[in-house]
Amino acid sequence: MAAFVKCPPARIGQRLEEVDTPSLVLDLDAFERNLAAMKRAVDGRKVRVRPHAKTHKSVDIARRQIADGAIGVCCQKVSEAEALAEGGIADLLVSNEVVGAPKLERLAALSKRVKLGVCVDNPENLRQLAALGCELDVYIEIEVGMGRCGIAAGEPAVALAREIARSTKLRFAGLQAYHGRAQHLRTMEERRSVIASAAEKVRQTKALLAKEGIACPIVTGAGSGTFMFEVDSGAWDEIQPGSYVFMDVDYGKNEWAAPLPRFEHALFVLATVMSRPKPEAAIVDAGLKASSVDSGMPGVWQRAGLTYAKASDEHGFVSVAAGERVALGEKLLLVPGHCDPTVNLYDQYVCVRGGKVEALWPVSARGALY
Amino acid sequence: MAAFVKCPPARIGQRLEEVDTPSLVLDLDAFERNLAAMKRAVDGRKVRVRPHAKTHKSVDIARRQIADGAIGVCCQKVSEAEALAEGGIADLLVSNEVVGAPKLERLAALSKRVKLGVCVDNPENLRQLAALGCELDVYIEIEVGMGRCGIAAGEPAVALAREIARSTKLRFAGLQAYHGRAQHLRTMEERRSVIASAAEKVRQTKALLAKEGIACPIVTGAGSGTFMFEVDSGAWDEIQPGSYVFMDVDYGKNEWAAPLPRFEHALFVLATVMSRPKPEAAIVDAGLKASSVDSGMPGVWQRAGLTYAKASDEHGFVSVAAGERVALGEKLLLVPGHCDPTVNLYDQYVCVRGGKVEALWPVSARGALY
């Protein structure tokens, strides 16, 4: 039996208040201002933008980013890359290690259809990539302080680059240097300092590569919370911001100041008040299957008296301040705590402008985990 | 553009080690033992079983539960009920309030196809249900201590029942009395005590209804962590356990003793070790888009030296005890922290028996939020 095809939650032309809930709502004006803010921030700078599609998983959004000057997009999974390639995105970097026979086979097949890059941090995995016999851009992921994947900067990375140079099909494309933990350090100063230390690791590795006569075409990395530090350092050639298109509660808690531009909340979960059990509580129909709570609760948009206090699977408990009016059936906009895993819960974006539904965009790579 | 249809992560007959990752794996033997344990627990007791399909969202699992004696299933969303009805499940209770025009229209349409129940906790919502003009079983949800939806037990509930009795089409089917918070109180004694207090509220409301001459056909409620307390109380006619088919880390932390049967972990996320950055760390390809972390981190199944310590979007950080061997590419089974929202991340169950893939079952109501 095939999975049941769900009715879309909205029709084009509907007013926002008519949209079924919970729905993933994209405010197109705010989204476009975020795209423009990114474009202005890097204007005239010697850096390529390769936005991270793990955030949006959307062919439509990737197309707009590319129309705005992005060289392509990156993603975290081969299946995400497949979904984006299916939608016509032709330059893709899997900014992650790809391990396991089924994934490697799919990577090889995809490399014949699009310009494709992949990361490596391990000699055994590198030999598996070489054994595929296909043309691939291979980036060495170096550990720059995040404490996740990545080979140690300096000599260990250079040893891996030497192995790539010996391969006939693989091309050493450069370094992946991303500091994920840095993105949510709250003060500008903390983020600046951590990226300065990451830049040092990048420079040290590049210097060793140069000494060996190994060209390092591109250093790629950086996220929405730090990317201008990477740009200003001069050590990166390409940035991978993802969340800037949407923002979320977690990013909203960061200090934002120059050199980073301001981005706006553009992504929301529309919810309905489905129960008013007591004056101080409103229950909404959006729980943790509708808005990921891994980085904290959603915020209630432009309703200072309402606080989304806790989530269960299908319900959200909203505290109501004394004197605040909330009607049964009222729609509330929630700002997701964390945009990436929230998007992954939905099959489509309900794209809204001026209070009306302008488009429905599929979440093209929803559930693309493989 | 339609969403990209993903390749399934497994083929029937494959060995578990060959399955792509991260995947949602159902151990059919353990699952069937859980079904049998439930059947034995209620054997000869005067109670109907209406398992909660919000946990599994699966037509295949609902069918097996019904074959095992369940009267039907319940779910939390109209769209879940639609997906299950599409798969032939004919007796459905939306154990939740349904608020908002699009949902009410769909509820009315569905009521013409299956035996359908719905909950209400508010007179305004009741009038909306009555205005649909369709035949519906209406249950009054009473608040029994969870602090979420539900009208106060006693007179307020009876006033609502009087209104239902005046409707020509709606049928007062009884009370929904579910104490969600009780399910994860850790000791048997805490859970027993909280359900005793919920039973008091049920009895009080039933007595008032009887005094008014309003028949209360069914009291429904209870979850996997408490259902035998509800059964033993004699105050419930129907139980709604969901998680017992799978179990998870959170339920595993409960004290389990008679009168509750033991259930086994039957649901897993299969993950691959994709990076070994240092001896004390293994990075797996299953992060918080692969296993919900709202109720804590996943457990590593039958590998005492390994601890899943933290999750990012697509990565899990597994701490490796000294001397423990973990190879790059090795597959690990993870026990989800919380089964319901984890299932909702996947398009299919990879059903395994004796180490081989026996079936792929769609998560029929995945993303059915509406």
Interface residues (C-beta under 8 A of the other chain):
Chain A: M1 A2 A3 F4 K6 C7 P9 E18 D20 T21 P22 S23 K54 V59 D60 Q76 K77 S79 E82 A83 E86 G87 N96 E97 V98 V99 G100 A101 P102 K103 R106 D121 N122 E124 N125 E143 G147 R148 C149 G150 I151 G180 T272 V273 M274 S275 R276 P277 A281 I283 D285 A286 L288 K289 A290 S292 V293 D294 A311 S312 D313 E314 H315 F317 L328 G329 D340 P341 N344 L345 Y346 D347 Q348 P362 V363 S364 A365 R366 G367 A368 L369 Y370
Chain B: M1 A2 A3 F4 K6 C7 P9 E18 D20 T21 P22 S23 K54 V59 D60 Q76 K77 S79 E82 A83 E86 G87 N96 E97 V98 V99 G100 A101 P102 K103 R106 D121 N122 E124 N125 E143 G147 R148 C149 G150 I151 G180 T272 V273 M274 S275 R276 P277 A281 I283 D285 A286 L288 K289 A290 S292 V293 D294 A311 S312 D313 E314 H315 F317 L328 G329 D340 P341 N344 L345 Y346 D347 Q348 P362 V363 S364 A365 R366 G367 A368 L369 Y370
